[in-house]
Amino acid sequence: MQIKRNSRQQRWREMLECASALTAILRRETRARHVRHEAEAAMIAAERAVLESNDEDSAVEGFVSWLPEARDTIERARAAEREVGIDVAVAYQAFVMARNASEHCPVPDGDLRP
C-alpha cells in the first residue's frame, strides 16, 4: 500500500527533522549558558582584583564605574538563556510528539535523508 508507506516515511522524516532541530537548539542553549558563565566569571575576577589591589581607591572607582555594565551583560545573558530554555521546551515537545507518531511505524525501507 503506497499511501501507508509514504505516511510512515513522512512520520519518520518528521521525527528526524524534529530531532535535528532539537539538537541545534540544545547547542544554542549550551552557548547561552557559556556566555552567562563567562560574564559571571568576569565579574568575580574583577571583584577579586579589587580586593587584592594595593591601589584601593582607583581600583574601587574603576570597578564601581564598570559594575553597571557588568550587571547589564549578566542580565542580558540570563535573559538569553531563559529565552532559549523556552525554545528547548517547545522543540522537545515537538520531538516527543513526532516520536510518538512514528513509534507504531516500523522503520521504512530506503534512505530517510532529506
C-alpha positions as CSV (number, residue, x, y, z in Angstrom):
1,M,0.0,0.0,0.0
2,Q,1.7,3.1,-1.2
3,I,-0.3,5.6,1.0
4,K,0.7,3.8,4.2
5,R,4.3,3.6,3.2
6,N,4.5,7.3,2.3
7,S,2.8,8.1,5.6
8,R,5.3,6.0,7.6
9,Q,8.2,7.6,5.8
10,Q,6.8,11.0,6.3
11,R,6.4,10.4,10.1
12,W,10.0,9.1,10.3
13,R,11.3,12.1,8.4
14,E,9.3,14.5,10.6
15,M,10.8,12.8,13.7
16,L,14.3,13.1,12.3
17,E,13.7,16.8,11.4
18,C,12.5,17.4,15.0
19,A,15.5,15.6,16.4
20,S,17.8,17.7,14.3
21,A,16.0,21.0,15.3
22,L,16.2,19.9,19.0
23,T,19.9,19.2,18.7
24,A,20.5,22.7,17.2
25,I,18.6,24.4,19.9
26,L,20.4,22.4,22.6
27,R,23.7,23.7,21.1
28,R,22.3,27.3,21.3
29,E,21.4,26.6,25.0
30,T,24.9,25.4,25.7
31,R,26.4,28.6,24.1
32,A,24.0,30.8,26.1
33,R,24.9,29.1,29.3
34,H,28.6,29.5,28.4
35,V,28.1,33.3,27.7
36,R,26.3,33.7,31.1
37,H,29.0,31.7,32.9
38,E,31.8,33.8,31.3
39,A,30.0,37.1,32.2
40,E,29.6,36.0,35.8
41,A,33.2,34.8,35.9
42,A,34.4,38.2,34.6
43,M,32.6,39.9,37.4
44,I,34.0,37.6,40.1
45,A,37.5,38.1,38.7
46,A,37.1,41.9,38.8
47,E,35.9,41.7,42.4
48,R,38.9,39.6,43.4
49,A,41.2,42.0,41.6
50,V,39.8,44.9,43.6
51,L,40.2,43.0,46.8
52,E,43.8,42.1,46.0
53,S,44.7,45.6,44.7
54,N,47.2,47.8,46.5
55,D,45.9,50.9,44.8
56,E,42.5,50.6,46.5
57,D,40.9,54.0,45.6
58,S,41.4,53.8,41.8
59,A,40.7,50.1,41.7
60,V,37.4,50.6,43.6
61,E,36.5,53.5,41.4
62,G,37.2,51.6,38.2
63,F,35.2,48.6,39.5
64,V,32.3,50.8,40.6
65,S,32.1,52.5,37.2
66,W,32.3,49.2,35.4
67,L,29.8,47.3,37.6
68,P,26.6,48.5,35.9
69,E,27.9,47.4,32.5
70,A,28.8,44.0,34.0
71,R,25.4,43.6,35.6
72,D,23.7,44.5,32.3
73,T,25.8,42.0,30.5
74,I,24.9,39.3,33.0
75,E,21.3,40.1,32.9
76,R,21.2,40.0,29.1
77,A,23.0,36.6,29.2
78,R,20.5,35.3,31.7
79,A,17.6,36.6,29.6
80,A,19.0,34.9,26.5
81,E,19.4,31.7,28.5
82,R,15.7,31.9,29.6
83,E,14.6,32.5,26.0
84,V,16.5,29.6,24.6
85,G,15.2,27.5,27.5
86,I,11.7,28.1,26.2
87,D,12.8,27.2,22.7
88,V,14.2,23.9,24.1
89,A,10.9,23.1,25.7
90,V,9.0,23.7,22.5
91,A,11.4,21.7,20.4
92,Y,11.5,18.9,22.8
93,Q,7.7,18.7,22.9
94,A,7.6,18.7,19.0
95,F,10.2,15.9,19.0
96,V,8.2,13.8,21.5
97,M,5.0,14.3,19.5
98,A,6.8,13.2,16.3
99,R,8.5,10.3,18.0
100,N,5.2,9.1,19.4
101,A,3.6,9.4,16.0
102,S,6.3,7.3,14.5
103,E,6.7,4.7,17.2
104,H,4.0,2.5,15.9
105,C,5.5,2.5,12.4
106,P,8.3,0.1,11.6
107,V,11.4,1.6,10.1
108,P,10.6,2.3,6.4
109,D,12.7,1.0,3.6
110,G,15.0,3.3,1.8
111,D,17.1,6.4,2.6
112,L,15.5,8.8,5.0
113,R,17.9,11.7,4.5
114,P,16.3,14.8,3.0
